[in-house]
Amino acid sequence: MPDKTEKYASSIPLDNNYVELPIPDRWTLSDDEMIKKSKAFYELMKKRHTVRQYSDRPVPREVIENCIKVAGLAPSGANHQPWHFAVIENPEHKQKIRDAAEEEERTFYAGRASDEWLGALEPIGTNDHKPHLTTAPWLIVIFAQRTSTDRNGRKFKNYYVNESVGIATGFLITALHQAGLTTLTHTPNPMKFLNELCDRPASEKPEMILVVGHPAEDATVPKHAKWKKPLDEIMTVF
């Protein structure tokens, strides 16, 4: 029977020895500075909106790369970083994704979704027509990795995958907004076609397509989306 320590060590992607380091980047702010910064960030994020009408105005690739580097800084289970971002700019590639996504969406709206689900979507105004997938300059397909491979080619299991990828996605959306861009989270169901179109292994699970770009001049948002729960409904203090 293999030694348990040996088995565990083989699943670690990096050095498996615990080493302590001093905090490399320590922030020391006064209470007033913290309050000011938190208010300013709140005001910035209040301006974030999910948009479905996009301009074809180009966005430099460097902006996308910088924002994905931000996503890569997110905390993750055992620091395994179980994510991959497939970034698509090529018009023909985007068209293939749109064709496949709209096919799934037509099935969804034609009967796969329950009446309750469709009723919940009605105030948002969505349907099976997804022109944003080809109009926006960039699509980012986010994949969750159930397993990864270490530097020696050995596979290992990842932990808290959904939570980790969710946090990284939040980092990415925030970074893109801070850079002046608009996003849309699109989740056709099912999404397995994205593995083939993005050349990703079957072991990875596509989580969403993130549409990235500038809003069209006549872009709108549903009134329903402007409603947010008040603080006393989303926070409890003990």
Backbone as CSV, one residue per row, in Angstrom:
resi,resn,N_x,N_y,N_z,CA_x,CA_y,CA_z,C_x,C_y,C_z
1,MET,0.855,-1.192,0.000,0.000,0.000,0.000,0.893,1.245,0.000
2,PRO,0.625,2.243,-0.900,1.479,3.429,-0.963,1.371,4.270,0.292
3,ASP,2.456,4.905,0.624,2.483,5.780,1.789,1.561,6.974,1.546
4,LYS,0.711,7.332,2.533,-0.256,8.421,2.367,0.432,9.748,2.121
5,THR,1.553,9.984,2.775,2.285,11.231,2.582,2.798,11.340,1.163
6,GLU,3.273,10.203,0.640,3.784,10.168,-0.730,2.652,10.451,-1.724
7,LYS,1.491,9.846,-1.483,0.344,10.044,-2.364,-0.078,11.499,-2.355
8,TYR,-0.122,12.107,-1.181,-0.528,13.506,-1.071,0.484,14.408,-1.754
9,ALA,1.760,14.150,-1.556,2.801,15.008,-2.132,2.739,15.001,-3.651
10,SER,2.371,13.863,-4.239,2.349,13.788,-5.695,1.217,14.609,-6.288
11,SER,0.237,15.014,-5.456,-0.884,15.783,-5.972,-0.667,17.288,-5.872
12,ILE,0.447,17.703,-5.287,0.703,19.127,-5.114,1.407,19.681,-6.345
13,PRO,0.864,20.731,-6.952,1.445,21.233,-8.195,2.774,21.958,-8.022
14,LEU,2.995,22.532,-6.848,4.223,23.270,-6.599,4.984,22.612,-5.460
15,ASP,5.955,23.313,-4.910,6.716,22.760,-3.794,5.767,22.423,-2.649
16,ASN,5.935,21.247,-2.046,5.008,20.811,-1.011,5.519,21.080,0.393
17,ASN,6.546,21.888,0.520,7.017,22.267,1.849,6.408,23.609,2.239
18,TYR,5.931,23.699,3.480,5.351,24.955,3.957,6.466,25.927,4.313
19,VAL,6.463,27.071,3.692,7.473,28.102,3.955,6.759,29.414,4.222
20,GLU,7.078,30.064,5.317,6.463,31.349,5.647,7.253,32.497,5.031
21,LEU,6.523,33.493,4.510,7.147,34.701,3.983,6.498,35.912,4.636
22,PRO,7.250,36.971,4.856,6.629,38.206,5.338,5.624,38.711,4.300
23,ILE,4.584,39.380,4.763,3.614,39.940,3.813,4.358,40.857,2.853
24,PRO,4.309,40.576,1.542,5.120,41.353,0.591,4.585,42.753,0.318
25,ASP,3.266,42.928,0.380,2.676,44.234,0.064,1.672,44.590,1.148
26,ARG,2.139,45.264,2.159,1.263,45.608,3.287,0.715,47.025,3.125
27,TRP,-0.597,47.146,3.235,-1.232,48.462,3.184,-1.494,48.930,4.609
28,THR,-1.157,50.174,4.882,-1.455,50.754,6.179,-2.224,52.044,5.943
29,LEU,-3.528,51.992,6.148,-4.391,53.145,5.924,-5.097,53.523,7.218
30,SER,-5.380,54.784,7.358,-6.154,55.237,8.514,-7.612,54.846,8.317
31,ASP,-8.390,54.924,9.385,-9.809,54.621,9.275,-10.485,55.532,8.250
32,ASP,-10.144,56.808,8.272,-10.747,57.756,7.329,-10.384,57.407,5.883
33,GLU,-9.136,57.005,5.675,-8.714,56.615,4.323,-9.457,55.369,3.855
34,MET,-9.640,54.416,4.748,-10.365,53.195,4.387,-11.812,53.501,4.019
35,ILE,-12.452,54.355,4.805,-13.839,54.732,4.525,-13.926,55.435,3.178
36,LYS,-12.991,56.347,2.921,-12.989,57.092,1.661,-12.802,56.161,0.468
37,LYS,-11.846,55.241,0.575,-11.589,54.315,-0.535,-12.770,53.364,-0.754
38,SER,-13.366,52.875,0.315,-14.488,51.946,0.166,-15.694,52.639,-0.461
39,LYS,-15.927,53.893,-0.106,-17.029,54.646,-0.716,-16.759,54.901,-2.193
40,ALA,-15.519,55.251,-2.514,-15.163,55.532,-3.910,-15.321,54.274,-4.762
41,PHE,-14.931,53.128,-4.208,-15.057,51.883,-4.965,-16.520,51.505,-5.154
42,TYR,-17.320,51.743,-4.138,-18.752,51.485,-4.248,-19.363,52.335,-5.358
43,GLU,-18.991,53.602,-5.407,-19.514,54.489,-6.449,-19.074,54.022,-7.836
44,LEU,-17.844,53.519,-7.945,-17.375,52.984,-9.224,-18.197,51.772,-9.638
45,MET,-18.417,50.843,-8.712,-19.118,49.607,-9.049,-20.614,49.828,-9.271
46,LYS,-21.178,50.920,-8.726,-22.576,51.243,-9.001,-22.794,51.537,-10.484
47,LYS,-21.728,51.888,-11.171,-21.822,52.219,-12.592,-21.686,50.984,-13.489
48,ARG,-21.506,49.819,-12.875,-21.406,48.586,-13.673,-22.796,48.118,-14.054
49,HIS,-22.984,47.839,-15.353,-24.269,47.354,-15.836,-24.042,46.199,-16.801
50,THR,-24.927,45.220,-16.748,-24.927,44.152,-17.738,-25.643,44.662,-18.980
51,VAL,-24.975,44.587,-20.114,-25.499,45.153,-21.360,-25.545,44.078,-22.438
52,ARG,-26.560,44.144,-23.298,-26.714,43.165,-24.376,-26.536,43.757,-25.766
53,GLN,-26.384,45.068,-25.856,-26.154,45.702,-27.156,-24.751,46.296,-27.161
54,TYR,-23.928,45.833,-28.096,-22.519,46.212,-28.104,-22.119,46.957,-29.360
55,SER,-21.119,47.815,-29.185,-20.438,48.443,-30.312,-19.359,47.486,-30.813
56,ASP,-18.995,47.636,-32.087,-17.888,46.826,-32.610,-16.544,47.540,-32.436
57,ARG,-16.523,48.583,-31.627,-15.278,49.308,-31.362,-14.215,48.361,-30.799
58,PRO,-13.034,48.324,-31.400,-12.000,47.394,-30.929,-11.528,47.722,-29.511
59,VAL,-11.062,46.703,-28.826,-10.454,46.851,-27.497,-9.065,46.235,-27.566
60,PRO,-8.015,46.955,-27.156,-6.654,46.400,-27.238,-6.522,45.079,-26.481
61,ARG,-5.832,44.151,-27.084,-5.618,42.844,-26.441,-4.922,43.000,-25.094
62,GLU,-4.049,43.978,-24.969,-3.318,44.164,-23.708,-4.266,44.423,-22.543
63,VAL,-5.374,45.125,-22.815,-6.360,45.377,-21.755,-6.934,44.053,-21.257
64,ILE,-7.304,43.174,-22.199,-7.872,41.875,-21.828,-6.843,41.053,-21.045
65,GLU,-5.608,41.052,-21.515,-4.565,40.291,-20.838,-4.344,40.802,-19.416
66,ASN,-4.317,42.113,-19.245,-4.123,42.672,-17.902,-5.254,42.274,-16.969
67,CYS,-6.483,42.287,-17.475,-7.625,41.938,-16.634,-7.637,40.456,-16.286
68,ILE,-7.205,39.614,-17.210,-7.130,38.176,-16.901,-6.000,37.914,-15.906
69,LYS,-4.933,38.688,-15.970,-3.883,38.564,-14.950,-4.440,38.898,-13.575
70,VAL,-5.355,39.876,-13.517,-6.021,40.187,-12.248,-6.824,38.984,-11.773
71,ALA,-7.580,38.367,-12.680,-8.368,37.180,-12.313,-7.472,36.065,-11.781
72,GLY,-6.280,35.951,-12.353,-5.341,34.926,-11.919,-4.783,35.137,-10.527
73,LEU,-5.022,36.319,-9.945,-4.574,36.603,-8.579,-5.588,36.156,-7.528
74,ALA,-6.747,35.681,-7.955,-7.808,35.317,-7.018,-7.378,34.172,-6.104
75,PRO,-7.888,34.144,-4.871,-7.609,33.001,-3.994,-8.315,31.760,-4.504
76,SER,-7.743,30.598,-4.202,-8.340,29.339,-4.664,-8.010,28.225,-3.693
77,GLY,-8.803,27.161,-3.756,-8.593,26.023,-2.879,-7.206,25.429,-3.045
78,ALA,-6.429,25.408,-1.971,-5.052,24.891,-1.964,-4.151,25.623,-2.968
79,ASN,-4.577,26.803,-3.406,-3.852,27.594,-4.408,-3.631,26.811,-5.706
80,HIS,-4.592,25.970,-6.060,-4.462,25.185,-7.287,-4.874,25.975,-8.529
81,GLN,-5.574,27.104,-8.344,-5.938,27.989,-9.457,-6.629,27.207,-10.584
82,PRO,-7.792,26.618,-10.291,-8.428,25.679,-11.222,-9.268,26.359,-12.307
83,TRP,-8.642,27.235,-13.085,-9.385,27.974,-14.101,-8.579,28.099,-15.390
84,HIS,-9.319,28.296,-16.465,-8.690,28.625,-17.743,-9.607,29.583,-18.482
85,PHE,-9.013,30.588,-19.127,-9.775,31.601,-19.838,-9.447,31.508,-21.332
86,ALA,-10.425,31.080,-22.123,-10.253,31.020,-23.572,-10.757,32.344,-24.153
87,VAL,-9.862,33.084,-24.786,-10.163,34.438,-25.245,-10.312,34.434,-26.766
88,ILE,-11.457,34.900,-27.242,-11.753,34.818,-28.673,-11.982,36.209,-29.248
89,GLU,-11.202,36.541,-30.275,-11.364,37.786,-31.018,-11.752,37.506,-32.473
90,ASN,-11.322,36.374,-33.005,-11.528,36.020,-34.406,-13.021,35.987,-34.762
91,PRO,-13.468,36.762,-35.777,-14.895,36.832,-36.117,-15.517,35.490,-36.486
92,GLU,-14.785,34.662,-37.244,-15.323,33.355,-37.634,-15.506,32.451,-36.418
93,HIS,-14.574,32.532,-35.500,-14.659,31.725,-34.274,-15.845,32.183,-33.422
94,LYS,-16.024,33.497,-33.323,-17.162,34.024,-32.574,-18.484,33.604,-33.222
95,GLN,-18.527,33.569,-34.541,-19.750,33.160,-35.227,-20.093,31.708,-34.920
96,LYS,-19.084,30.843,-34.869,-19.330,29.438,-34.533,-19.908,29.313,-33.121
97,ILE,-19.366,30.086,-32.201,-19.880,30.056,-30.821,-21.316,30.571,-30.786
98,ARG,-21.571,31.645,-31.515,-22.936,32.185,-31.544,-23.913,31.172,-32.129
99,ASP,-23.550,30.539,-33.248,-24.439,29.561,-33.885,-24.789,28.440,-32.915
100,ALA,-23.775,27.918,-32.219,-24.005,26.808,-31.286,-24.809,27.266,-30.077
101,ALA,-24.509,28.460,-29.573,-25.223,28.978,-28.403,-26.690,29.246,-28.730
102,GLU,-26.956,29.827,-29.886,-28.341,30.128,-30.250,-29.144,28.849,-30.486
103,GLU,-28.486,27.815,-30.975,-29.179,26.537,-31.141,-29.648,25.995,-29.792
104,GLU,-28.758,26.063,-28.795,-29.142,25.613,-27.450,-30.223,26.515,-26.866
105,GLU,-30.114,27.817,-27.115,-31.077,28.763,-26.556,-32.466,28.560,-27.178
106,ARG,-32.532,28.252,-28.455,-33.834,28.003,-29.085,-34.537,26.816,-28.420
107,THR,-33.755,25.784,-28.126,-34.323,24.625,-27.434,-34.770,24.997,-26.027
108,PHE,-33.977,25.835,-25.371,-34.291,26.277,-24.006,-35.617,27.025,-23.969
109,TYR,-35.759,28.017,-24.830,-36.965,28.847,-24.809,-38.175,28.130,-25.407
110,ALA,-37.942,27.079,-26.196,-39.043,26.366,-26.839,-39.630,25.254,-25.979
111,GLY,-39.068,25.001,-24.806,-39.648,23.952,-23.980,-38.756,23.371,-22.906
112,ARG,-37.425,23.522,-23.041,-36.546,22.944,-22.023,-36.702,23.651,-20.684
113,ALA,-36.923,24.979,-20.729,-37.066,25.755,-19.492,-38.494,25.647,-18.959
114,SER,-38.612,25.630,-17.644,-39.939,25.594,-17.017,-40.617,26.958,-17.154
115,ASP,-41.939,26.970,-16.978,-42.675,28.234,-17.033,-42.199,29.190,-15.938
116,GLU,-41.853,28.626,-14.788,-41.365,29.461,-13.684,-40.056,30.156,-14.061
117,TRP,-39.157,29.394,-14.697,-37.866,29.934,-15.107,-38.053,31.036,-16.154
118,LEU,-38.907,30.755,-17.134,-39.164,31.753,-18.170,-39.812,33.005,-17.580
119,GLY,-40.659,32.796,-16.582,-41.290,33.939,-15.917,-40.278,34.798,-15.187
120,ALA,-39.273,34.147,-14.590,-38.231,34.894,-13.888,-37.385,35.712,-14.853
121,LEU,-37.229,35.204,-16.087,-36.413,35.900,-17.088,-37.168,37.019,-17.797
122,GLU,-38.495,36.990,-17.732,-39.287,37.954,-18.503,-38.933,39.410,-18.215
123,PRO,-38.731,39.830,-16.946,-38.387,41.233,-16.693,-37.007,41.627,-17.220
124,ILE,-36.161,40.622,-17.531,-34.827,40.902,-18.053,-34.866,41.098,-19.570
125,GLY,-35.880,40.518,-20.221,-36.048,40.718,-21.652,-35.130,39.877,-22.526
126,THR,-34.703,38.704,-22.046,-33.814,37.859,-22.847,-34.616,36.978,-23.802
127,ASN,-33.935,36.525,-24.856,-34.533,35.584,-25.799,-33.418,34.768,-26.441
128,ASP,-33.731,34.043,-27.521,-32.726,33.160,-28.114,-31.861,33.858,-29.159
129,HIS,-32.012,35.157,-29.320,-31.225,35.918,-30.302,-30.036,36.550,-29.575
130,LYS,-28.802,36.198,-29.988,-27.606,36.619,-29.254,-26.606,37.348,-30.156
131,PRO,-26.970,38.489,-30.724,-26.047,39.201,-31.612,-24.794,39.714,-30.915
132,HIS,-24.865,39.892,-29.606,-23.691,40.376,-28.869,-22.503,39.423,-28.977
133,LEU,-22.783,38.152,-29.247,-21.692,37.175,-29.331,-20.798,37.405,-30.545
134,THR,-21.317,38.095,-31.552,-20.488,38.389,-32.725,-20.149,39.870,-32.848
135,THR,-20.962,40.742,-32.244,-20.703,42.179,-32.346,-19.591,42.627,-31.399
136,ALA,-19.626,42.163,-30.157,-18.613,42.562,-29.179,-17.226,42.117,-29.649
137,PRO,-16.191,42.908,-29.362,-14.852,42.567,-29.865,-14.225,41.342,-29.226
138,TRP,-14.632,41.009,-28.004,-14.000,39.878,-27.313,-15.045,39.007,-26.628
139,LEU,-14.807,37.712,-26.675,-15.504,36.743,-25.836,-14.460,36.057,-24.962
140,ILE,-14.791,35.866,-23.690,-13.915,35.114,-22.781,-14.720,33.936,-22.248
141,VAL,-14.323,32.737,-22.625,-14.999,31.533,-22.135,-14.236,31.040,-20.905
142,ILE,-14.943,30.935,-19.797,-14.314,30.584,-18.519,-14.543,29.097,-18.236
143,PHE,-13.453,28.384,-18.050,-13.506,26.948,-17.784,-13.057,26.654,-16.360
144,ALA,-13.739,25.703,-15.726,-13.361,25.210,-14.405,-12.647,23.877,-14.568
145,GLN,-11.514,23.732,-13.895,-10.700,22.527,-14.025,-10.873,21.622,-12.805
146,ARG,-11.504,20.481,-13.011,-11.675,19.535,-11.897,-10.345,18.906,-11.507
147,THR,-9.487,18.718,-12.513,-8.147,18.195,-12.265,-7.147,19.071,-13.010
148,SER,-5.903,19.027,-12.575,-4.826,19.746,-13.256,-3.621,18.822,-13.362
149,THR,-2.581,19.321,-13.984,-1.351,18.541,-14.162,-0.185,19.327,-13.611
150,ASP,0.657,18.670,-12.821,1.780,19.384,-12.229,2.936,19.484,-13.223
151,ARG,4.026,20.086,-12.769,5.172,20.343,-13.655,5.856,19.061,-14.131
152,ASN,5.545,17.940,-13.458,6.121,16.654,-13.867,5.146,15.821,-14.689
153,GLY,4.011,16.428,-15.065,3.045,15.717,-15.887,2.096,14.827,-15.114
154,ARG,2.075,14.952,-13.787,1.188,14.124,-12.978,-0.121,14.856,-12.720
155,LYS,-1.239,14.137,-12.863,-2.538,14.737,-12.611,-2.816,14.813,-11.115
156,PHE,-3.544,15.856,-10.721,-3.940,15.978,-9.320,-5.326,16.602,-9.250
157,LYS,-6.019,16.332,-8.166,-7.381,16.807,-7.977,-7.375,18.251,-7.486
158,ASN,-8.338,19.039,-7.957,-8.518,20.394,-7.452,-9.656,20.432,-6.444
159,TYR,-9.629,21.403,-5.560,-10.597,21.494,-4.473,-11.307,22.840,-4.503
160,TYR,-12.571,22.837,-4.060,-13.379,24.062,-4.056,-13.331,24.740,-5.427
161,VAL,-13.549,23.939,-6.459,-13.401,24.438,-7.828,-14.434,25.517,-8.144
162,ASN,-15.713,25.248,-7.864,-16.755,26.220,-8.189,-16.547,27.537,-7.446
163,GLU,-16.209,27.420,-6.168,-15.984,28.631,-5.381,-14.799,29.422,-5.916
164,SER,-13.721,28.716,-6.237,-12.505,29.376,-6.719,-12.735,30.077,-8.048
165,VAL,-13.396,29.375,-8.975,-13.651,29.962,-10.296,-14.624,31.136,-10.180
166,GLY,-15.583,31.018,-9.278,-16.519,32.118,-9.063,-15.821,33.380,-8.582
167,ILE,-14.878,33.210,-7.653,-14.134,34.363,-7.142,-13.289,34.977,-8.261
168,ALA,-12.603,34.129,-9.038,-11.771,34.627,-10.136,-12.614,35.369,-11.174
169,THR,-13.815,34.859,-11.441,-14.707,35.523,-12.388,-15.121,36.893,-11.872
170,GLY,-15.380,36.985,-10.573,-15.696,38.288,-9.976,-14.545,39.266,-10.113
171,PHE,-13.333,38.774,-9.877,-12.147,39.616,-10.080,-12.096,40.121,-11.526
172,LEU,-12.355,39.216,-12.474,-12.252,39.558,-13.893,-13.288,40.604,-14.291
173,ILE,-14.542,40.405,-13.893,-15.596,41.359,-14.227,-15.297,42.724,-13.635
174,THR,-14.801,42.735,-12.401,-14.462,44.000,-11.751,-13.307,44.691,-12.458
175,ALA,-12.291,43.932,-12.836,-11.141,44.511,-13.537,-11.550,45.097,-14.878
176,LEU,-12.415,44.392,-15.603,-12.880,44.883,-16.898,-13.701,46.157,-16.739
177,HIS,-14.529,46.209,-15.714,-15.310,47.419,-15.455,-14.398,48.591,-15.105
178,GLN,-13.402,48.324,-14.271,-12.466,49.369,-13.876,-11.704,49.909,-15.086
179,ALA,-11.519,49.062,-16.099,-10.824,49.468,-17.323,-11.741,50.199,-18.304
180,GLY,-13.011,50.382,-17.926,-13.928,51.124,-18.768,-14.728,50.280,-19.733
181,LEU,-14.770,48.959,-19.496,-15.462,48.054,-20.408,-16.764,47.532,-19.799
182,THR,-17.621,47.045,-20.666,-18.909,46.492,-20.269,-18.893,44.992,-20.503
183,THR,-19.602,44.248,-19.658,-19.614,42.793,-19.769,-21.031,42.239,-19.715
184,LEU,-21.161,41.017,-20.196,-22.399,40.253,-20.097,-22.032,38.815,-19.791
185,THR,-22.628,38.251,-18.753,-22.412,36.841,-18.440,-23.475,36.024,-19.173
186,HIS,-23.021,35.158,-20.062,-23.941,34.374,-20.892,-23.711,32.896,-20.610
187,THR,-24.791,32.191,-20.252,-24.672,30.786,-19.865,-25.663,29.922,-20.637
188,PRO,-25.384,29.635,-21.916,-26.253,28.692,-22.635,-26.219,27.333,-21.940
189,ASN,-27.311,26.603,-22.042,-27.404,25.333,-21.319,-27.944,24.248,-22.248
190,PRO,-27.134,23.174,-22.477,-25.796,22.884,-21.954,-24.705,23.631,-22.727
191,MET,-23.480,23.561,-22.195,-22.375,24.322,-22.779,-21.217,23.455,-23.250
192,LYS,-21.414,22.156,-23.350,-20.296,21.270,-23.712,-19.715,21.586,-25.089
193,PHE,-20.501,22.233,-25.959,-19.977,22.582,-27.277,-18.777,23.512,-27.180
194,LEU,-18.655,24.212,-26.060,-17.547,25.145,-25.893,-16.206,24.431,-25.727
195,ASN,-16.214,23.215,-25.185,-14.959,22.464,-25.069,-14.338,22.232,-26.442
196,GLU,-15.174,21.801,-27.385,-14.668,21.529,-28.731,-14.256,22.822,-29.433
197,LEU,-15.092,23.853,-29.347,-14.812,25.095,-30.059,-13.621,25.853,-29.470
198,CYS,-13.309,25.599,-28.201,-12.174,26.275,-27.562,-10.992,25.332,-27.341
199,ASP,-11.096,24.114,-27.885,-10.000,23.143,-27.813,-9.572,22.884,-26.372
200,ARG,-10.568,22.659,-25.510,-10.300,22.361,-24.110,-10.681,20.915,-23.816
201,PRO,-9.973,20.254,-22.889,-10.247,18.845,-22.597,-11.619,18.640,-21.963
202,ALA,-12.142,17.431,-22.105,-13.463,17.104,-21.565,-13.503,17.207,-20.041
203,SER,-12.342,17.140,-19.391,-12.299,17.224,-17.933,-12.592,18.636,-17.420
204,GLU,-12.563,19.618,-18.314,-12.845,20.989,-17.906,-14.316,21.305,-18.157
205,LYS,-14.902,22.060,-17.254,-16.322,22.404,-17.351,-16.466,23.873,-17.745
206,PRO,-17.092,24.163,-18.896,-17.329,25.561,-19.246,-18.364,26.178,-18.305
207,GLU,-18.016,27.287,-17.700,-18.892,27.938,-16.726,-19.728,29.047,-17.358
208,MET,-19.149,29.795,-18.275,-19.894,30.877,-18.916,-19.096,31.477,-20.049
209,ILE,-19.811,32.214,-20.890,-19.185,33.075,-21.878,-19.300,34.497,-21.354
210,LEU,-18.172,35.169,-21.225,-18.186,36.562,-20.789,-17.998,37.436,-22.028
211,VAL,-19.028,38.206,-22.360,-18.984,39.116,-23.503,-18.355,40.423,-23.037
212,VAL,-17.381,40.935,-23.801,-16.613,42.101,-23.356,-16.512,43.124,-24.479
213,GLY,-16.783,44.382,-24.153,-16.624,45.438,-25.141,-17.203,46.747,-24.647
214,HIS,-17.526,47.626,-25.594,-18.154,48.912,-25.295,-19.629,48.842,-25.653
215,PRO,-20.494,49.446,-24.855,-21.917,49.425,-25.192,-22.208,50.214,-26.456
216,ALA,-23.208,49.776,-27.204,-23.647,50.512,-28.387,-24.225,51.861,-27.965
217,GLU,-24.281,52.795,-28.906,-24.815,54.125,-28.608,-26.256,54.053,-28.126
218,ASP,-27.020,53.097,-28.658,-28.427,52.978,-28.272,-28.657,51.841,-27.272
219,ALA,-27.614,51.446,-26.563,-27.733,50.341,-25.599,-28.692,50.708,-24.464
220,THR,-29.389,49.708,-23.982,-30.326,49.891,-22.872,-30.070,48.822,-21.815
221,VAL,-30.643,49.043,-20.647,-30.641,48.019,-19.597,-32.078,47.868,-19.108
222,PRO,-32.476,46.676,-18.711,-33.841,46.505,-18.190,-34.010,47.227,-16.860
223,LYS,-35.136,47.877,-16.690,-35.418,48.588,-15.438,-35.280,47.653,-14.241
224,HIS,-35.692,46.412,-14.424,-35.642,45.421,-13.342,-34.222,45.239,-12.810
225,ALA,-33.228,45.357,-13.705,-31.840,45.122,-13.309,-31.290,46.230,-12.420
226,LYS,-31.946,47.373,-12.391,-31.473,48.484,-11.551,-31.858,48.306,-10.093
227,TRP,-32.774,47.379,-9.822,-33.175,47.152,-8.437,-32.161,46.242,-7.759
228,LYS,-31.654,46.692,-6.632,-30.732,45.878,-5.828,-31.256,45.812,-4.400
229,LYS,-31.058,44.688,-3.766,-31.507,44.549,-2.381,-30.801,45.572,-1.499
230,PRO,-31.518,46.165,-0.556,-30.877,47.114,0.366,-29.944,46.402,1.331
231,LEU,-29.077,47.173,1.951,-28.055,46.615,2.834,-28.643,45.762,3.947
232,ASP,-29.772,46.198,4.521,-30.322,45.446,5.654,-30.886,44.083,5.249
233,GLU,-30.999,43.840,3.944,-31.461,42.524,3.491,-30.313,41.608,3.102
234,ILE,-29.133,42.172,2.929,-28.007,41.326,2.508,-26.914,41.237,3.567
235,MET,-27.095,41.912,4.714,-26.054,41.880,5.760,-26.708,41.719,7.123
236,THR,-26.116,40.851,7.924,-26.474,40.704,9.325,-25.228,40.903,10.155
237,VAL,-25.301,41.729,11.177,-24.147,42.005,12.041,-24.395,41.405,13.408
238,PHE,-23.447,40.628,13.888,-23.557,40.022,15.223,-22.547,40.677,16.156
